[in-house]
Amino acid sequence: MKISNFQRAGIVTASAVLAASLAACAAPRSDYPTGGYQQGAYSAPERGTEYGRVTNIYQLQGQSSGRTSGAGAVIGAVVGGVLGHQIGGGSGRTLATAAGVVGGAVAGNAIEEHNSGGGRASGYRVVIRLDQGGQRDYDVSSPGDLRVGDRVRMVNGQISRY
């Protein structure tokens, strides 16, 4: 059975669409909550005002969002499909094409995630010891003018020097 160029293009396109659809269905990784949470167990940010002192500020490393546009997977699937199609003949060629599409999609998605900031610092964690005991940790994009030892006030999850 001979496959025409038109059929080959259809197979590659269908494979790319399938790979992109599968990549879009992937569950995103959960990140840290944007508000405050108590050490040990998550709780919703309390309403009202709390006071405390900054005990630590450090950069968060390697917290990638895990979300990609899907372009890397699609391009990888197309390239993988084309390269896989160059191998073998008959049903072996079809298997090589399918394997190339899947492998290319996975590799393309990983490359896109790596190049879009995965593994870089994604913010800061500000640790605050509360006056009433306990501590709260806040993940922020920038600590601003906060320094370790500063006295702070938290109102509805917003931190300010006091």
BELZIHU-V653189 format. One record per run of one state. SS is the DSSP state (hx for helix, st for strand, lp for the rest). FROM is the first residue (numbers start at 1). LEN is the number of residues. Records with the same first field share a line. If there is no record, write none. Layout:
BEGIN
SS->FROM-LEN  FROM-LEN
END
This chain:
BEGIN
lp->1-4  25-11  39-10  61-10  86-5  116-7  131-4  141-10  156-2  162-1
hx->5-20  71-15  91-25
st->36-3  49-12  123-8  135-6  151-5  158-4
END
